[in-house]
Amino acid sequence: DAGVIQSPRHEVTEMGQEVTLRCKPISGHNSLFWYRQTMMRGLELLIYFNNNVPIDDSGMPEDRFSAKMPNASFSTLKIQPSEPRDSAVYFCASSRPGTGVHEQYFGPGTRLTVT
Amino acid sequence: AQSVTQLGSHVSVSEGALVLLRCNYSSSVPPYLFWYVQYPNQGLQLLLKYTSAATLVKGINGFEAEFKKSETSFHLTKPSAHMSDAAEYFCAVSESGGNKLVFGAGTILRVKS
């Protein structure tokens, strides 16, 4: 089975531009998580969806960040406008029904560089 | 609030030596505890998990961890390190029924030949 798929794998953009990161969770998984990883702050949970509904978005840094999950097989994380401090690796993870946060499968990540 | 402390941001061992990566947690309720491994340029992979069953948990690649409530610890061990074990390891905690996994800062394991 394919794992969690993220695209693009690398994104380089200029400050002020809109960035959209994409995630396809593992088929049959009903929870989806977006994380950000930086050297300074480590791994941070940004937002968590269950059955396509956002459950906890307390980790979203500010209004420039938004996430959607229009269906069970697709989610996006959008940054508009992007800033250099948004440079990080963004991970998407998913989990099966009944496991919630407790057994997450991570995608390979998107490395975002904002210049 | 839950938190995780990993002692030592870098650990170096010789090939064949014991691997010991330390993790202490803080939780107001009985926790669920996890170890994840991250290889370079990859996402995190679950190594093992403790969810209130046996206190000694065995995972993949020969790793195991022991939950010690009295010490609030969940250290990761492997009897004999392989070069392929070189990676970054993350300890994480969540509360039973909780909706958030809190990760430690990570420990980079280096294996010397």
HADDOCK unambig.tbl for C-alpha pairs under 7 A between the chains (distance, minus, plus):
assign (segid A and resid 42 and name CA) (segid B and resid 105 and name CA) 5.61 0.50 0.50
assign (segid A and resid 43 and name CA) (segid B and resid 103 and name CA) 6.56 0.50 0.50
assign (segid A and resid 100 and name CA) (segid B and resid 99 and name CA) 6.97 0.50 0.50
assign (segid A and resid 101 and name CA) (segid B and resid 99 and name CA) 5.80 0.50 0.50
assign (segid A and resid 101 and name CA) (segid B and resid 100 and name CA) 6.27 0.50 0.50
assign (segid A and resid 101 and name CA) (segid B and resid 101 and name CA) 6.26 0.50 0.50
assign (segid A and resid 105 and name CA) (segid B and resid 45 and name CA) 6.71 0.50 0.50
assign (segid A and resid 106 and name CA) (segid B and resid 43 and name CA) 5.30 0.50 0.50
assign (segid A and resid 106 and name CA) (segid B and resid 44 and name CA) 5.57 0.50 0.50
assign (segid A and resid 106 and name CA) (segid B and resid 45 and name CA) 6.72 0.50 0.50
assign (segid A and resid 107 and name CA) (segid B and resid 43 and name CA) 5.34 0.50 0.50
assign (segid A and resid 108 and name CA) (segid B and resid 42 and name CA) 4.75 0.50 0.50
assign (segid A and resid 108 and name CA) (segid B and resid 43 and name CA) 4.34 0.50 0.50
assign (segid A and resid 109 and name CA) (segid B and resid 42 and name CA) 6.94 0.50 0.50
assign (segid A and resid 109 and name CA) (segid B and resid 43 and name CA) 6.05 0.50 0.50
